[in-house]
């Protein structure tokens, strides 16, 4: 791919989530596999859209970290947090100083030593190229909000691959 051509877009690269209203100021997002999450304004336990962005960042990084480092040894302990500041300025409402922190330990022994050794490099790779959510935020492709007809995506069975291809380890 050259910079002039841009990425090759196809059915295999397409991702979508549908949203429907479930109450006053409450919505449910669903994926084609039947998974769902409720979204609200922050007055109840539902996730706010900003919290979902943070969850997507930490979840994406966690999936990549588990896939790469987990080959060496399982996590003995795992805690992670995504955080930042929601501000409003001349650029409108947005998040700044986004940080994802992983507090992980590995068992003693050869596998744990190998996992600890690759951890810093893996975190850098997650930031630089692996985490799709983090890369999208960092690169800043414009988001367009448009009016139009939405036909709900059919829900596939558990574990089904919506592209018809074999599943990949992470869609982060």
DSSP file (Angstrom, degrees, kcal/mol; ACC not computed):
  #  RESIDUE AA STRUCTURE BP1 BP2  ACC     N-H-->O    O-->H-N    N-H-->O    O-->H-N    TCO  KAPPA ALPHA  PHI   PSI    X-CA   Y-CA   Z-CA
    1    1 A X              0   0    0      0, 0.0     2,-0.3     0, 0.0     6,-0.1   0.000 360.0 360.0 360.0 131.1    0.0    0.0    0.0
    2    2 A X     >  -     0   0    0      4,-0.2     4,-2.0     1,-0.1     3,-0.4  -0.702 360.0-113.7-102.8 160.8    1.3    3.4   -0.9
    3    3 A X  T  4 S+     0   0    0     -2,-0.3    -1,-0.1     1,-0.2     4,-0.1   0.831 116.7  54.8 -61.7 -31.9    0.4    6.7    0.8
    4    4 A X  T  4 S+     0   0    0      1,-0.2    -1,-0.2     2,-0.1     0, 0.0   0.851 110.9  43.8 -71.4 -34.0   -1.3    7.8   -2.5
    5    5 A X  T  4 S-     0   0    0     -3,-0.4    -2,-0.2     1,-0.1    -1,-0.2   0.845  94.9-154.4 -81.0 -34.9   -3.6    4.7   -2.7
    6    6 A X     <  -     0   0    0     -4,-2.0    -4,-0.2     2,-0.1    -1,-0.1  -0.184  41.2 -34.1  79.5 178.3   -4.7    4.5    0.9
    7    7 A X        -     0   0    0     -6,-0.1     2,-0.7     1,-0.1    -4,-0.0  -0.329  63.2-110.8 -71.2 152.9   -5.8    1.3    2.5
    8    8 A X        -     0   0    0     -2,-0.0     2,-0.4     5,-0.0    -1,-0.1  -0.769  35.6-156.5 -83.4 116.9   -7.6   -1.4    0.6
    9    9 A X        +     0   0    0     -2,-0.7     2,-0.3     3,-0.0     3,-0.0  -0.786  26.8 141.9 -99.8 139.3  -11.2   -1.5    1.9
   10   10 A X    >>  -     0   0    0     -2,-0.4     4,-1.1     1,-0.0     3,-0.7  -0.900  66.7 -79.3-156.9-179.4  -13.4   -4.6    1.6
   11   11 A X  T 34 S+     0   0    0     -2,-0.3     3,-0.2     1,-0.2    -1,-0.0   0.835 127.2  57.9 -59.5 -32.6  -16.0   -6.8    3.3
   12   12 A X  T 34 S+     0   0    0      1,-0.2    -1,-0.2   151,-0.1   151,-0.1   0.769 109.2  43.1 -71.8 -25.1  -13.1   -8.3    5.3
   13   13 A X  T <4 S+     0   0    0     -3,-0.7    -1,-0.2   150,-0.0    -2,-0.2   0.624  91.9 104.9 -93.2 -13.9  -12.0   -4.9    6.7
   14   14 A X     <  +     0   0    0     -4,-1.1     2,-0.3    -3,-0.2    -3,-0.0  -0.463  43.6 176.8 -74.5 135.8  -15.5   -3.6    7.5
   15   15 A X        +     0   0    0     -2,-0.2     2,-0.3     2,-0.0    -2,-0.0  -0.972   3.3 173.0-131.8 148.1  -16.7   -3.5   11.1
   16   16 A X        -     0   0    0     -2,-0.3    16,-0.4     2,-0.0     2,-0.3  -0.992  19.1-161.4-153.3 158.7  -20.0   -2.2   12.5
   17   17 A X        -     0   0    0     -2,-0.3     2,-0.3    14,-0.1    14,-0.2  -0.992  18.2-141.9-137.5 137.0  -22.1   -1.9   15.6
   18   18 A X  E     -A   30   0A   0     12,-2.5    12,-2.7    -2,-0.3     2,-0.4  -0.726  12.7-159.1 -99.1 152.9  -25.8   -1.2   15.7
   19   19 A X  E     +A   29   0A   0     -2,-0.3     2,-0.3    10,-0.2    10,-0.2  -0.997  11.3 176.2-132.8 133.3  -27.5    1.0   18.3
   20   20 A X  E     -A   28   0A   0      8,-2.0     8,-2.8    -2,-0.4     2,-0.3  -0.985  34.5-105.4-136.4 153.0  -31.1    1.1   19.4
   21   21 A X  E     +A   27   0A   0     -2,-0.3     6,-0.3     6,-0.2     3,-0.1  -0.541  31.8 173.2 -77.9 135.3  -32.9    3.0   22.1
   22   22 A X  E     -     0   0A   0      4,-2.1     2,-0.3     1,-0.3     5,-0.2   0.346  66.4 -22.8-120.1   0.8  -34.0    1.1   25.2
   23   23 A X  E >  S-A   26   0A   0      3,-1.2     3,-1.7     0, 0.0     2,-0.5  -0.970  97.9 -37.4 174.7-176.8  -35.2    4.0   27.3
   24   24 A X  T 3  S-     0   0    0      1,-0.3     3,-0.1    -2,-0.3     0, 0.0  -0.545 130.1 -10.1 -68.0 120.4  -35.1    7.7   27.9
   25   25 A X  T 3  S+     0   0    0     -2,-0.5    16,-0.5     1,-0.2     2,-0.4   0.771 117.2 111.2  59.1  29.0  -31.4    8.7   27.2
   26   26 A X  E <   +AB  23  40A   0     -3,-1.7    -4,-2.1    14,-0.2    -3,-1.2  -0.996  40.0 173.5-135.3 139.8  -30.5    5.0   27.1
   27   27 A X  E     -AB  21  39A   0     12,-2.4    12,-3.0    -2,-0.4     2,-0.4  -0.905  22.6-138.0-137.6 163.6  -29.3    2.8   24.2
   28   28 A X  E     -AB  20  38A   0     -8,-2.8    -8,-2.0    -2,-0.3     2,-0.4  -0.993  12.4-154.0-127.6 126.7  -28.0   -0.6   23.6
   29   29 A X  E     -AB  19  37A   0      8,-2.8     8,-1.9    -2,-0.4     2,-0.4  -0.824  17.6-173.4 -94.9 135.1  -25.1   -1.3   21.2
   30   30 A X  E     -AB  18  36A   0    -12,-2.7   -12,-2.5    -2,-0.4     6,-0.2  -0.962  12.2-148.8-129.7 148.2  -25.1   -4.8   19.6
   31   31 A X    >   -     0   0    0      4,-2.0     3,-1.7    -2,-0.4   -14,-0.1  -0.585  37.9 -98.6-105.4 174.8  -22.6   -6.6   17.4
   32   32 A X  T 3  S+     0   0    0    -16,-0.4   124,-5.0     1,-0.3   -15,-0.1   0.596 120.4  61.1 -71.2  -9.6  -23.3   -9.2   14.7
   33   33 A X  T 3  S-     0   0    0    122,-0.2    -1,-0.3     2,-0.1   127,-0.1   0.417 121.1-102.8 -94.9   0.2  -22.4  -12.0   17.2
   34   34 A X  S <  S+     0   0    0     -3,-1.7    -2,-0.1     1,-0.3     2,-0.1   0.402  74.9 139.5  95.9  -2.5  -25.2  -11.0   19.5
   35   35 A X        -     0   0    0     -5,-0.0    -4,-2.0     2,-0.0     2,-0.3  -0.411  28.4-176.2 -72.4 151.8  -23.1   -9.2   22.1
   36   36 A X  E     -B   30   0A   0     -6,-0.2     2,-0.3    -2,-0.1    -6,-0.2  -0.989  20.6-169.2-149.7 157.7  -24.4   -6.1   23.6
   37   37 A X  E     -B   29   0A   0     -8,-1.9    -8,-2.8    -2,-0.3     2,-0.3  -0.985  23.8-128.3-146.5 136.6  -23.7   -3.2   26.0
   38   38 A X  E     -B   28   0A   0     -2,-0.3     9,-1.2   -10,-0.2     2,-0.4  -0.625  21.5-159.6 -88.5 147.3  -26.0   -0.5   27.4
   39   39 A X  E     +Bc  27  47A   0    -12,-3.0   -12,-2.4    -2,-0.3     2,-0.3  -0.977  17.6 159.2-129.0 135.7  -25.1    3.1   27.1
   40   40 A X  E     -B   26   0A   0      7,-2.2     9,-0.3    -2,-0.4   -14,-0.2  -0.836  52.1 -92.2-145.5-176.7  -26.4    6.0   29.1
   41   41 A X  S    S-     0   0    0    -16,-0.5     7,-0.1    -2,-0.3   -15,-0.1   0.457  71.9 -92.7 -84.0  -0.4  -25.6    9.6   30.2
   42   42 A X  S    S+     0   0    0      5,-0.1     6,-0.1     4,-0.1    -1,-0.1   0.576 100.0 108.1 101.9  11.3  -23.8    8.6   33.5
   43   43 A X  S    S+     0   0    0      0, 0.0     2,-0.2     0, 0.0     0, 0.0   0.378  84.7  25.8 -99.8   2.8  -26.8    8.8   35.8
   44   44 A X  S    S-     0   0    0      2,-0.3    -4,-0.1     0, 0.0    -2,-0.0  -0.810 105.4 -75.6-148.3-175.5  -27.0    5.0   36.2
   45   45 A X  S    S+     0   0    0     -2,-0.2     3,-0.1    -6,-0.1    -5,-0.1   0.670  91.1 112.7 -68.1 -14.3  -24.7    2.0   36.0
   46   46 A X  S    S-     0   0    0      1,-0.1    -2,-0.3    -7,-0.1    -7,-0.2  -0.197  77.2-104.8 -56.4 148.5  -24.7    2.1   32.2
   47   47 A X  B     -c   39   0A   0     -9,-1.2    -7,-2.2     4,-0.1     2,-0.2  -0.501  29.7-132.3 -70.1 142.0  -21.4    3.0   30.5
   48   48 A X     >  -     0   0    0     -9,-0.2     4,-2.2    -2,-0.2     5,-0.2  -0.530  28.7-105.8 -82.9 162.8  -21.1    6.5   29.1
   49   49 A X  H  > S+     0   0    0     -9,-0.3     4,-1.9     1,-0.2     5,-0.1   0.891 123.1  51.5 -56.7 -39.0  -19.8    6.8   25.5
   50   50 A X  H  > S+     0   0    0      1,-0.2     4,-2.3     2,-0.2    -1,-0.2   0.910 108.3  51.0 -65.3 -41.2  -16.5    8.2   27.0
   51   51 A X  H  > S+     0   0    0      1,-0.2     4,-2.8     2,-0.2    -1,-0.2   0.871 108.2  53.0 -63.4 -35.5  -16.2    5.2   29.3
   52   52 A X  H  X S+     0   0    0     -4,-2.2     4,-2.6     2,-0.2    -1,-0.2   0.880 106.9  52.0 -66.7 -36.8  -16.8    2.9   26.3
   53   53 A X  H  X S+     0   0    0     -4,-1.9     4,-2.2     2,-0.2    -2,-0.2   0.937 112.1  45.9 -61.7 -45.6  -13.9    4.6   24.5
   54   54 A X  H  X S+     0   0    0     -4,-2.3     4,-2.5     1,-0.2     5,-0.3   0.909 112.5  50.7 -63.3 -41.5  -11.7    4.1   27.5
   55   55 A X  H  X S+     0   0    0     -4,-2.8     4,-2.7     1,-0.2     5,-0.2   0.888 109.2  51.8 -63.0 -38.5  -12.9    0.5   27.8
   56   56 A X  H  X S+     0   0    0     -4,-2.6     4,-2.3     2,-0.2     5,-0.2   0.903 110.5  48.8 -64.9 -40.6  -12.1    0.0   24.1
   57   57 A X  H  X S+     0   0    0     -4,-2.2     4,-2.2     2,-0.2    -2,-0.2   0.957 117.2  39.1 -63.2 -51.0   -8.6    1.3   24.6
   58   58 A X  H  X S+     0   0    0     -4,-2.5     4,-2.4     1,-0.2    -2,-0.2   0.877 117.2  50.9 -70.2 -36.2   -7.8   -0.8   27.6
   59   59 A X  H  X S+     0   0    0     -4,-2.7     4,-2.4    -5,-0.3    -1,-0.2   0.893 110.0  49.5 -67.0 -39.9   -9.5   -3.9   26.1
   60   60 A X  H  X S+     0   0    0     -4,-2.3     4,-2.2    -5,-0.2    -2,-0.2   0.943 114.0  45.1 -63.0 -48.7   -7.7   -3.6   22.9
   61   61 A X  H  X S+     0   0    0     -4,-2.2     4,-2.8    -5,-0.2    -2,-0.2   0.890 112.3  52.3 -62.8 -39.5   -4.3   -3.3   24.6
   62   62 A X  H  X S+     0   0    0     -4,-2.4     4,-2.9     2,-0.2     5,-0.2   0.909 108.7  49.8 -64.5 -42.4   -5.2   -6.2   27.0
   63   63 A X  H  X S+     0   0    0     -4,-2.4     4,-2.3     2,-0.2    -1,-0.2   0.929 114.6  44.3 -62.4 -45.0   -6.1   -8.5   24.1
   64   64 A X  H  X S+     0   0    0     -4,-2.2     4,-2.5     2,-0.2     5,-0.3   0.916 114.4  49.6 -65.7 -42.7   -2.9   -7.7   22.3
   65   65 A X  H  X>S+     0   0    0     -4,-2.8     4,-2.4     1,-0.2     5,-0.9   0.926 112.7  47.2 -62.3 -45.0   -0.8   -8.0   25.5
   66   66 A X  H  X5S+     0   0    0     -4,-2.9     4,-1.1     3,-0.2    -1,-0.2   0.907 112.7  49.7 -62.9 -42.2   -2.4  -11.4   26.3
   67   67 A X  H  <5S+     0   0    0     -4,-2.3     4,-0.3    -5,-0.2    -2,-0.2   0.912 121.6  32.0 -65.3 -43.2   -1.9  -12.7   22.8
   68   68 A X  H ><5S+     0   0    0     -4,-2.5     3,-0.7    -5,-0.1     4,-0.2   0.962 130.6  30.5 -81.8 -54.6    1.7  -11.7   22.6
   69   69 A X  H >X5S+     0   0    0     -4,-2.4     3,-2.0    -5,-0.3     4,-1.3   0.833 109.6  68.0 -76.9 -32.5    3.0  -12.1   26.1
   70   70 A X  T 3<<S+     0   0    0     -4,-1.1    -1,-0.2    -5,-0.9    -3,-0.1   0.667  85.9  70.7 -63.4 -16.0    0.6  -14.9   27.1
   71   71 A X  T <4 S+     0   0    0     -3,-0.7    -1,-0.3    -4,-0.3    -2,-0.2   0.772 103.5  43.1 -67.8 -24.8    2.4  -17.2   24.7
   72   72 A X  T <4 S-     0   0    0     -3,-2.0     2,-0.3     1,-0.4    -2,-0.2   0.865 133.3 -22.2 -89.2 -41.0    5.3  -17.2   27.2
   73   73 A X     <  -     0   0    0     -4,-1.3    -1,-0.4    39,-0.1     2,-0.1  -0.961  67.6-101.3-165.1 151.0    3.5  -17.5   30.4
   74   74 A X        -     0   0    0     -2,-0.3    33,-0.7    -3,-0.1     2,-0.2  -0.431  49.6 -95.3 -72.6 154.7    0.0  -16.9   31.8
   75   75 A X  E     -D  106   0B   0      1,-0.2    31,-0.2    31,-0.1     3,-0.2  -0.502  26.7-163.0 -66.3 136.7   -0.6  -13.7   33.9
   76   76 A X  E    S+     0   0B   0     29,-3.2     2,-0.3     1,-0.4    30,-0.2   0.861  83.3   5.4 -83.1 -44.0   -0.3  -14.4   37.6
   77   77 A X  E    S-D  105   0B   0     28,-1.2    28,-1.9    -3,-0.1    -1,-0.4  -0.977  71.0-171.4-134.5 151.5   -2.1  -11.1   38.3
   78   78 A X  E     +D  104   0B   0     -2,-0.3     2,-0.3    26,-0.2    26,-0.2  -0.937  15.0 154.5-148.4 120.1   -3.7   -8.7   35.9
   79   79 A X  E     +D  103   0B   0     24,-1.4    24,-3.3    -2,-0.3     2,-0.3  -0.987  13.8 175.3-138.4 142.9   -5.1   -5.2   36.5
   80   80 A X  E     -D  102   0B   0     -2,-0.3     2,-0.3    22,-0.2    22,-0.2  -0.990   9.2-169.3-148.0 155.1   -5.4   -2.5   33.9
   81   81 A X  E     -D  101   0B   0     20,-2.1    20,-3.0    -2,-0.3     2,-0.4  -0.996   9.6-159.2-146.8 138.8   -6.8    1.0   33.6
   82   82 A X  E     +D  100   0B   0     -2,-0.3     2,-0.3    18,-0.2    18,-0.2  -0.966  28.9 160.8-112.4 136.3   -7.5    3.5   30.9
   83   83 A X  E     +D   99   0B   0     16,-2.4    16,-2.7    -2,-0.4     2,-0.3  -0.974   8.5 141.5-151.3 163.0   -7.8    7.1   31.9
   84   84 A X  E     -     0   0B   0     -2,-0.3     2,-0.5    14,-0.2    13,-0.2  -0.956  46.2 -82.3-178.6-172.5   -7.7   10.6   30.6
   85   85 A X  E     -D   96   0B   0     11,-2.6    11,-2.4    -2,-0.3     2,-0.7  -0.957  25.5-143.7-118.5 129.2   -9.3   14.1   30.9
   86   86 A X  E     +D   95   0B   0     -2,-0.5     2,-0.3     9,-0.2     9,-0.2  -0.828  34.4 172.1 -89.8 118.6  -12.5   15.1   29.1
   87   87 A X  E     -D   94   0B   0      7,-3.1     7,-2.5    -2,-0.7     2,-0.4  -0.815  28.9-147.8-125.1 163.1  -12.1   18.8   28.2
   88   88 A X  E     +D   93   0B   0     -2,-0.3     5,-0.2     5,-0.2     2,-0.2  -0.983  38.6 133.1-132.5 121.6  -14.0   21.3   26.2
   89   89 A X  E >  S-D   92   0B   0      3,-1.7     3,-2.7    -2,-0.4    -2,-0.0  -0.648  74.8 -51.4-144.6-159.2  -12.0   24.0   24.4
   90   90 A X  T 3  S+     0   0    0      1,-0.3     3,-0.1    -2,-0.2    -2,-0.0   0.713 134.0  57.1 -60.3 -18.7  -11.8   25.7   21.0
   91   91 A X  T 3  S-     0   0    0      1,-0.4    -1,-0.3     3,-0.0     2,-0.2   0.404 113.7-121.1 -88.7   1.3  -11.6   22.1   19.5
   92   92 A X  E <   -D   89   0B   0     -3,-2.7    -3,-1.7     2,-0.1    -1,-0.4  -0.501  59.8 -18.9  89.8-164.5  -14.9   21.2   21.1
   93   93 A X  E    S+D   88   0B   0     -5,-0.2     2,-0.3    -2,-0.2    -5,-0.2  -0.634  81.0 136.7 -80.3 133.1  -15.3   18.3   23.6
   94   94 A X  E     -D   87   0B   0     -7,-2.5    -7,-3.1    -2,-0.3     2,-0.4  -0.980  50.1 -99.9-165.3 169.5  -12.6   15.7   23.5
   95   95 A X  E     -D   86   0B   0     -2,-0.3     2,-0.3    -9,-0.2    -9,-0.2  -0.787  34.8-175.3-100.1 142.3  -10.3   13.6   25.6
   96   96 A X  E     +D   85   0B   0    -11,-2.4   -11,-2.6    -2,-0.4    -2,-0.0  -0.896  59.3  26.7-131.7 163.4   -6.7   14.5   26.4
   97   97 A X  E    S-     0   0B   0     -2,-0.3     2,-0.3   -13,-0.2    -1,-0.2   0.883  74.3-172.5  52.3  46.5   -3.8   12.8   28.2
   98   98 A X  E     +     0   0B   0     -3,-0.2     2,-0.4   -14,-0.1   -14,-0.2  -0.529   6.9 175.9 -70.7 131.0   -5.1    9.3   27.4
   99   99 A X  E     -D   83   0B   0    -16,-2.7   -16,-2.4    -2,-0.3     2,-0.5  -1.000  21.1-160.5-139.3 136.5   -3.0    6.7   29.3
  100  100 A X  E     -D   82   0B   0     -2,-0.4     2,-0.4   -18,-0.2   -18,-0.2  -0.983  15.5-166.5-116.5 122.7   -3.5    2.9   29.5
  101  101 A X  E     -D   81   0B   0    -20,-3.0   -20,-2.1    -2,-0.5     2,-0.5  -0.924   6.0-162.0-114.5 131.5   -1.7    1.3   32.4
  102  102 A X  E     -D   80   0B   0     -2,-0.4     2,-0.7   -22,-0.2   -22,-0.2  -0.961   4.9-171.4-113.4 125.9   -1.1   -2.4   32.9
  103  103 A X  E     +D   79   0B   0    -24,-3.3   -24,-1.4    -2,-0.5     2,-0.3  -0.884  30.2 154.6-114.2  94.3   -0.2   -3.8   36.3
  104  104 A X  E     -D   78   0B   0     -2,-0.7     2,-0.3   -26,-0.2   -26,-0.2  -0.905  25.7-168.7-127.2 149.6    0.7   -7.4   35.5
  105  105 A X  E     -D   77   0B   0    -28,-1.9   -29,-3.2    -2,-0.3   -28,-1.2  -0.937   8.3-153.0-131.8 159.9    2.8  -10.1   37.1
  106  106 A X  E     -D   75   0B   0     -2,-0.3   -31,-0.1   -31,-0.2     3,-0.1  -0.888  29.2 -92.4-128.8 158.1    4.0  -13.5   35.9
  107  107 A X        -     0   0    0    -33,-0.7     5,-0.1    -2,-0.3    -1,-0.1  -0.224  47.7 -94.6 -67.3 159.8    5.0  -16.7   37.7
  108  108 A X  S    S+     0   0    0      4,-0.1     4,-0.2     3,-0.1     3,-0.2  -0.347  83.1  57.1 -65.7 154.9    8.5  -17.5   38.6
  109  109 A X  S  > S-     0   0    0      1,-0.2     4,-2.6     2,-0.1     5,-0.2  -0.550 102.2 -47.6 115.4-179.0   10.5  -19.6   36.2
  110  110 A X  H  > S+     0   0    0      1,-0.2     4,-2.3     2,-0.2    -1,-0.2   0.889 130.9  47.8 -60.5 -46.0   11.6  -19.6   32.6
  111  111 A X  H  > S+     0   0    0      2,-0.2     4,-2.4     1,-0.2    -1,-0.2   0.926 113.7  47.4 -63.1 -45.2    8.2  -18.7   31.1
  112  112 A X  H  > S+     0   0    0      1,-0.2     4,-2.7     2,-0.2    -2,-0.2   0.887 111.1  51.8 -63.1 -39.3    7.6  -15.9   33.5
  113  113 A X  H  X S+     0   0    0     -4,-2.6     4,-2.1     2,-0.2    -1,-0.2   0.912 110.3  49.0 -62.1 -42.3   11.1  -14.6   32.9
  114  114 A X  H  X S+     0   0    0     -4,-2.3     4,-1.7     2,-0.2    -2,-0.2   0.901 111.5  49.3 -64.4 -40.9   10.4  -14.6   29.1
  115  115 A X  H  X S+     0   0    0     -4,-2.4     4,-1.1     1,-0.2    -2,-0.2   0.928 111.5  48.4 -64.6 -45.2    7.1  -12.8   29.6
  116  116 A X  H  X S+     0   0    0     -4,-2.7     4,-0.6     1,-0.2     3,-0.3   0.875 109.4  54.8 -61.7 -36.3    8.8  -10.1   31.8
  117  117 A X  H  < S+     0   0    0     -4,-2.1     4,-0.4     1,-0.2    -1,-0.2   0.861 113.4  39.3 -67.3 -36.2   11.5   -9.7   29.2
  118  118 A X  H  X S+     0   0    0     -4,-1.7     4,-2.7     1,-0.2     5,-0.2   0.564  92.1  91.4 -91.4  -7.6    9.2   -9.0   26.3
  119  119 A X  H  X S+     0   0    0     -4,-1.1     4,-2.6    -3,-0.3     5,-0.2   0.926  86.5  45.2 -56.3 -52.9    6.7   -6.9   28.2
  120  120 A X  H  X S+     0   0    0     -4,-0.6     4,-1.9     1,-0.2    -1,-0.2   0.927 116.6  45.6 -60.1 -43.7    8.3   -3.4   27.6
  121  121 A X  H  > S+     0   0    0     -4,-0.4     4,-2.3     1,-0.2    -1,-0.2   0.900 112.7  51.4 -65.1 -40.0    8.7   -4.1   23.8
  122  122 A X  H  X S+     0   0    0     -4,-2.7     4,-2.6     2,-0.2    -2,-0.2   0.913 107.6  51.8 -65.2 -42.5    5.2   -5.5   23.5
  123  123 A X  H  X S+     0   0    0     -4,-2.6     4,-2.0    -5,-0.2    -1,-0.2   0.893 110.5  49.5 -60.6 -39.0    3.7   -2.4   25.2
  124  124 A X  H  X S+     0   0    0     -4,-1.9     4,-2.8    -5,-0.2    -1,-0.2   0.900 110.8  49.5 -66.1 -40.5    5.6   -0.2   22.7
  125  125 A X  H  X>S+     0   0    0     -4,-2.3     4,-2.8     2,-0.2     5,-2.5   0.880 108.4  53.5 -65.7 -37.8    4.3   -2.4   19.8
  126  126 A X  I  <>S+     0   0    0     -4,-2.6     5,-1.8     3,-0.2    -1,-0.2   0.935 114.5  41.8 -60.3 -45.6    0.8   -2.1   21.1
  127  127 A X  I  <5S+     0   0    0     -4,-2.0    -2,-0.2    -5,-0.2    -1,-0.2   0.900 120.7  41.7 -67.4 -41.8    1.1    1.7   21.2
  128  128 A X  I  <5S-     0   0    0     -4,-2.8    -2,-0.2    -5,-0.1    -3,-0.2   0.790 138.3 -21.3 -81.8 -29.8    2.9    1.9   17.8
  129  129 A X  I  <5S+     0   0    0     -4,-2.8    -3,-0.2    -5,-0.2    -2,-0.1   0.577 115.6  67.3-155.3 -20.9    1.0   -0.5   15.6
  130  130 A X  I   <S+     0   0    0     -5,-2.5     2,-0.9     1,-0.1    -4,-0.2   0.923  79.1  74.8 -86.1 -44.1   -1.0   -3.3   17.2
  131  131 A X     >< -     0   0    0     -5,-1.8     4,-2.8    -6,-0.2     5,-0.2  -0.583  58.9-166.3 -79.3 106.7   -4.0   -1.7   19.1
  132  132 A X  H  > S+     0   0    0     40,-1.4     4,-2.3    -2,-0.9    -1,-0.2   0.879  87.4  50.9 -59.3 -40.3   -6.4   -0.7   16.4
  133  133 A X  H  > S+     0   0    0     39,-1.8     4,-2.3     2,-0.2    -1,-0.2   0.955 113.3  43.7 -64.9 -50.0   -8.4    1.5   18.8
  134  134 A X  H  > S+     0   0    0     38,-0.3     4,-2.7     1,-0.2    -2,-0.2   0.896 114.4  50.2 -61.9 -41.3   -5.3    3.3   20.1
  135  135 A X  H  X S+     0   0    0     -4,-2.8     4,-3.1     2,-0.2     5,-0.3   0.890 109.6  51.6 -65.4 -38.4   -3.9    3.8   16.6
  136  136 A X  H  X>S+     0   0    0     -4,-2.3     4,-2.1    -5,-0.2     5,-0.6   0.921 112.4  45.3 -65.0 -43.5   -7.3    5.1   15.3
  137  137 A X  H  <5S+     0   0    0     -4,-2.3    -2,-0.2     2,-0.2    -1,-0.2   0.935 116.6  46.2 -63.0 -45.6   -7.4    7.7   18.2
  138  138 A X  H  <5S+     0   0    0     -4,-2.7    -2,-0.2     1,-0.2    -1,-0.2   0.911 115.9  43.5 -65.2 -44.3   -3.7    8.6   17.6
  139  139 A X  H  <5S-     0   0    0     -4,-3.1    -1,-0.2    -5,-0.2    -2,-0.2   0.811  96.9-148.1 -75.2 -29.7   -4.0    8.9   13.8
  140  140 A X  T  <5 -     0   0    0     -4,-2.1     2,-0.2    -5,-0.3    -3,-0.1   0.914  15.0-169.0  69.5  48.4   -7.3   10.8   14.0
  141  141 A X      < -     0   0    0     -5,-0.6    -1,-0.2     1,-0.1    -2,-0.0  -0.519  36.8 -99.9 -66.2 134.6   -9.3    9.8   10.9
  142  142 A X        -     0   0    0     -2,-0.2     2,-0.5     1,-0.1    -1,-0.1  -0.238  31.0-141.2 -59.6 142.9  -12.3   12.1   10.6
  143  143 A X        -     0   0    0     -3,-0.1     2,-0.4     2,-0.0    -1,-0.1  -0.909  12.8-153.4-103.5 131.2  -15.7   10.7   11.9
  144  144 A X        -     0   0    0     -2,-0.5     2,-0.6     2,-0.0    -2,-0.0  -0.902   3.2-157.6-107.0 133.6  -18.7   11.7    9.8
  145  145 A X        +     0   0    0     -2,-0.4     2,-0.3     2,-0.0    -2,-0.0  -0.957  26.4 168.0-110.1 117.9  -22.2   11.9   11.4
  146  146 A X        -     0   0    0     -2,-0.6     2,-0.4     2,-0.0    -2,-0.0  -0.883  35.2-120.8-131.3 157.1  -24.9   11.5    8.7
  147  147 A X        +     0   0    0     -2,-0.3     2,-0.3     2,-0.0    -2,-0.0  -0.793  54.7 116.9 -93.9 142.1  -28.6   10.9    8.5
  148  148 A X        -     0   0    0     -2,-0.4     2,-0.2     2,-0.0    -2,-0.0  -0.955  64.1 -62.5 174.1 172.3  -29.8    7.8    6.6
  149  149 A X        -     0   0    0     -2,-0.3     2,-0.5     2,-0.0    -2,-0.0  -0.548  41.0-158.9 -77.1 137.9  -31.5    4.4    6.7
  150  150 A X        -     0   0    0     -2,-0.2     2,-0.6     3,-0.0    -2,-0.0  -0.978   2.8-162.7-119.5 119.6  -30.0    1.8    9.0
  151  151 A X        -     0   0    0     -2,-0.5     3,-0.1     3,-0.0    -2,-0.0  -0.905  33.5-112.5 -97.9 119.1  -30.9   -1.9    8.4
  152  152 A X        -     0   0    0     -2,-0.6     2,-0.3     1,-0.1     3,-0.0  -0.184  30.4-114.6 -54.0 140.2  -30.0   -3.9   11.5
  153  153 A X        -     0   0    0   -123,-0.1    -1,-0.1     1,-0.1  -135,-0.1  -0.568  34.1-108.6 -73.7 133.8  -27.1   -6.3   11.0
  154  154 A X        -     0   0    0     -2,-0.3     2,-0.5     1,-0.1    -1,-0.1  -0.369  32.3-119.3 -62.8 143.9  -28.2  -10.0   11.3
  155  155 A X        -     0   0    0   -122,-0.1  -122,-0.2  -121,-0.1     2,-0.2  -0.747  27.5-152.7 -87.9 126.9  -26.9  -11.7   14.4
  156  156 A X        -     0   0    0   -124,-5.0     3,-0.1    -2,-0.5     6,-0.1  -0.491  28.6 -86.5 -91.1 165.6  -24.7  -14.6   13.7
  157  157 A X    >   -     0   0    0      1,-0.2     3,-2.1    -2,-0.2    -1,-0.2  -0.191  62.8 -69.6 -66.4 163.3  -24.2  -17.6   16.1
  158  158 A X  T 3  S+     0   0    0      1,-0.3    -1,-0.2  -124,-0.1     3,-0.1  -0.298 122.0  10.1 -56.1 132.5  -21.6  -17.5   18.9
  159  159 A X  T 3  S+     0   0    0      1,-0.3    -1,-0.3    -3,-0.1     8,-0.1   0.454  91.9 148.0  78.5   0.5  -18.1  -17.6   17.6
  160  160 A X    <   -     0   0    0     -3,-2.1     2,-0.8  -127,-0.1    -1,-0.3  -0.410  49.3-129.1 -70.4 144.7  -19.2  -17.0   14.0
  161  161 A X    >   -     0   0    0      1,-0.1     3,-1.5    -3,-0.1    -1,-0.1  -0.849  12.6-157.2 -94.3 109.6  -16.9  -15.1   11.8
  162  162 A X  T 3  S+     0   0    0     -2,-0.8    -1,-0.1     1,-0.3    -2,-0.0   0.687  91.5  53.4 -63.8 -17.4  -18.9  -12.3   10.1
  163  163 A X  T 3  S-     0   0    0      2,-0.2    -1,-0.3  -151,-0.1     3,-0.1   0.635 108.4-121.1 -89.9 -14.9  -16.5  -12.0    7.3
  164  164 A X  S <  S+     0   0    0     -3,-1.5     2,-0.2     1,-0.4    -2,-0.1   0.459  80.3 108.1  85.1   0.3  -16.6  -15.7    6.4
  165  165 A X  S    S-     0   0    0      1,-0.1    -1,-0.4  -153,-0.0    -2,-0.2  -0.543  84.5 -77.9-100.6 171.2  -12.8  -16.0    7.0
  166  166 A X        -     0   0    0     -2,-0.2    -1,-0.1     1,-0.1     2,-0.0  -0.443  57.4-101.5 -67.6 143.9  -11.1  -17.7    9.9
  167  167 A X        -     0   0    0     -8,-0.1     2,-0.2    -2,-0.1    -1,-0.1  -0.352  31.0-138.6 -67.3 144.7  -11.1  -15.6   13.1
  168  168 A X        -     0   0    0     -3,-0.1     3,-0.1     1,-0.1    -1,-0.1  -0.659  24.9-108.7 -98.6 161.4   -8.0  -13.7   14.0
  169  169 A X  S    S+     0   0    0     -2,-0.2     2,-0.4     1,-0.2    -1,-0.1   0.804  96.6  16.2 -63.1 -31.4   -6.8  -13.6   17.7
  170  170 A X        -     0   0    0      1,-0.1    -1,-0.2  -106,-0.0  -110,-0.0  -0.999  43.1-168.2-147.1 139.8   -7.7  -10.0   18.3
  171  171 A X              0   0    0     -2,-0.4  -111,-0.1     1,-0.1    -1,-0.1   0.032 360.0 360.0-108.7  23.6   -9.9   -7.3   16.6
  172  172 A X              0   0    0   -112,-0.2   -39,-1.8  -113,-0.1   -40,-1.4   0.479 360.0 360.0 -70.2 360.0   -8.3   -4.7   18.8
